[in-house]
């Protein structure tokens, strides 16, 4: 039966209920991203305290471009098919349910990102490329460490959205509309989807680097961007979503050689240009080495470094007093696995390359432990976390450690108030002391990675609860107080067993913790001390130092002449202090710290610069940074970093 003219006119002007649902769904996703930004501001105000109010507000509007882009990526297809004029209730219910599921997934991921944010003071980025079998840990972190009420709320809200949408559909589905209007609508939806996904009409499609068109600092970039947008582009193209480093590879390698090689070192294989060895005959020194990689020890909480008087680290304060302290030392990144790679393999994190333990080890690197083993040393590695944690025990074996130990290998020696999340330091120290005592007559190279100071802070024993406010700072200090005591017991054991006097102890943190500032100097500053009262004179050295410098220093102190490749140089070589720099990685950005200033870069442009004095040459710093990045990327990706058998 043909509709009457009046009915046709009425249907023509009748509001499109599916279009209304479409706009409502998009609006809900935009509100979700706005809520995530607001949560960042409310939960971590100190991270954004240097940003004025107007910039914070404008970040919400600037972020719409990225919100619409990621919304279109995931909703374009469901909303397009929803708007096809099909009135089958199961058909429409399917697409509405899918949008509800996507809303739930975005909400949960944004929540997980919010929890992880204080660990590195940015959104989750390259970590996604290296999770592999660690998804269980991430899920456990969200569900066990934090309450999961939010997840229940998100699921309930998502379900409610679907139910209300279906009711709305049932109420309005009887209206009829001209087919041509639906065709025009579908073409418009497709057109806007393409526009939103690309983020621009011409040129390259929108990417992570475009966030810095609106943001001047990483803190502001955290507000402008959103977690799902960054995750999508990281997983889609890895760090390749950033601009490429176009610096000439050959010149980059030459610049790096001039920066890192000592005058007494030589490069001897053109195919492996950064591989080096001493030019003179070997002069081995029979001294022992213990490297302790601290989990998250922060200079600001160590009295001998900060000038404080809290008394949280009396043992380490005395170590600093009688050791060689590098006051301007920096980590290579903000994660434990990066600290491990920097300290033991002298390898940085380079965008476009996997992390050590997640594929990078397919390239051949200098086997620190193996070199010392060749020289007659007994070598081992121990960590307080479980053996499989970040695969670091396996990586230590890869670097040549004769034995490796995890938490499951350590007998419990003390009565603690609760089971540890990442093990207890005292047990690791005592296991190490036992292995050293029973090693035989050989010298040794021992490496330990502590974990008690990792969040969430485990309750140790009542005697270590010196700070009682209940704040994060005091909980950290209490754990640090225990860790400092355990370190003292280890040193006492070394003296008691007779190997203290001829041992060089290297104490270094894997990364800093809870640093809210955007300053590279503050964000990556760590304690680094060489302690050997009978072998090294106490000193405070102020030139720039890095975790990457530890391996070359050990080769030099031991007098070994085995070839090695490192992204650092001997810390006790005082010549050319102006050449000393620290290469750092900040997720998908890279940075360079020098004595005069620092820059942060995304390979396409300088994102920020900090000048300490008027001698800072920003252009020269940029050339050095791009040279380091390009040399490492070129040689590692082509497996020309190091070659065994030389």
JOURZI-V317089 format. One record per backbone hydrogen bond with DSSP energy under -1.0 kcal/mol. CO is the residue of the C=O (numbers start at 0). NH is the residue of the N-H. If there is no record, write none. Layout:
CO&NH  CO&NH
//
This chain:
3&7  4&8  5&9  6&10  7&11  8&12  15&19  16&20  17&21  18&22  19&23  20&24  21&25  22&26  23&27  24&28  25&29  26&30  27&31  28&32  29&33  30&34  31&35  32&36  33&37  34&38  35&39  36&40  37&41  38&42  39&43  43&46  47&50  51&55  52&56  53&57  54&58  57&61  58&62  60&63  61&64  62&66  63&67  64&68  65&69  66&70  67&71  68&72  69&73  70&74  71&75  74&78  75&79  76&80  77&81  78&82  83&85  87&91  88&92  89&93  90&94  91&95  92&96  93&97  94&98  95&99  96&100  97&101  98&102  99&103  100&104  101&105  102&106  103&107  104&108  105&109  106&110  107&111  108&112  109&113  110&114  111&115  112&116  115&118  116&120  124&127  125&128  126&129  130&133  133&137  134&138  135&139  136&140  137&141  138&142  139&143  139&144  147&151  148&152  149&153  150&154  151&155  152&156  153&157  154&158  155&159  156&160  157&161  158&162  159&163  160&164  161&165  162&166  163&167  164&168  165&169  166&170  167&171  168&172  171&174  177&181  178&182  179&183  180&184  181&185  182&186  183&187  184&188  185&189  186&190  187&191  188&192  189&193  190&194  191&195  192&196  193&197  194&198  197&205  207&210  208&211  209&212  210&213  210&214  216&220  217&221  219&223  220&224  225&229  226&230  227&231  228&232  229&233  230&234  231&235  232&236  233&237  236&239  237&240  238&241  247&251  248&252  249&253  250&254  251&255  252&256  253&257  254&258  255&259  256&260  261&264  263&278  265&276  268&271  271&274  275&563  276&265  284&286  287&503  288&445  289&505  290&447  291&507  292&449  293&509  297&300  298&301  301&304  301&305  302&306  312&316  313&317  314&318  315&319  316&320  317&321  322&538  323&529  324&540  327&544  328&525  329&546  331&584  334&338  335&339  336&340  337&341  338&342  339&343  340&344  340&346  345&566  349&352  354&357  354&359  358&361  359&362  365&367  366&370  367&371  368&372  369&373  370&374  371&376  372&375  377&444  378&402  379&446  380&404  381&448  384&406  385&388  387&390  388&391  390&394  391&395  392&396  393&397  394&398  395&400  396&399  398&369  402&380  404&382  405&408  406&409  423&427  424&428  425&429  426&430  427&431  428&432  429&433  430&434  431&435  432&436  433&437  435&438  442&377  443&288  444&379  445&290  446&381  447&292  448&383  450&453  459&416  460&463  461&464  463&465  470&474  471&475  472&476  473&477  474&478  475&479  476&480  477&481  478&482  479&483  480&484  481&485  482&486  483&487  484&488  485&489  486&490  487&491  488&492  489&493  490&494  491&495  492&496  493&498  493&499  499&502  501&287  503&289  504&530  505&291  506&528  507&293  518&522  519&523  523&330  526&508  527&325  528&506  529&323  530&504  531&534  531&535  538&324  540&326  544&329  545&548  546&549  548&552  549&553  550&554  551&555  552&556  553&557  554&559  557&284  558&282  563&275  569&572  571&573  575&578  576&579  581&592  583&590  585&588  588&585  589&600  590&583  591&598  592&581  595&611  595&612  596&593  597&609  598&591  599&606  599&607  600&589  604&601  607&599  609&597  612&615  616&620  617&621  618&622  619&623  620&624  621&625  622&626  623&627  624&628  625&629  626&630  627&631  628&632  629&633  630&634  631&635  632&636  633&637  634&639  635&638
//
